[in-house]
Amino acid sequence: MTQTHLIALKVTAVLWVIWGLVHALAGVLTIAQDTAGAAAGIADAINPALFVLDYPDAMGGLINQHGWNLLWGGAVTVIGALFIWRANMTAIWVTAMVGGLLDIGYFVFMDLPGYVNFMPGTVMTLVSSAAILLSGWVWITHRNRA
């Protein structure tokens, strides 16, 4: 593996750590809030007053499940980043699948309809996209050399 590949993997690892920590924190904050506060925090481009409703308990469970998924997804990408830092080719795929698939759902169901602000959500989608593209380039070029 070239020095350029190793540097690219280190940059990728840093991007995934940032992405993972932001998402793990978002998960904790989502679980810690009441349903209205969590929903308003997720769809942050929408007037928070619109979320002040009498939600059934099941909606709170649904929001907490979303928070849990953010938390574990963030944790897995941080762990994956540690392996990517050490040039583990399998970690590139696993981390990209976890972070990338979580962000595809976010982009399609939250970003495209305009329910979220550019910062932090869309920025995190750009961070995960950059990490996937950079590590994918390393994987493809390294594989061709091997």
Helices and strands as residue ranges (DSSP letters): H 3-32, H 35-42, G 48-51, H 57-85, H 89-106, I 107-111, I 118-122, H 123-145
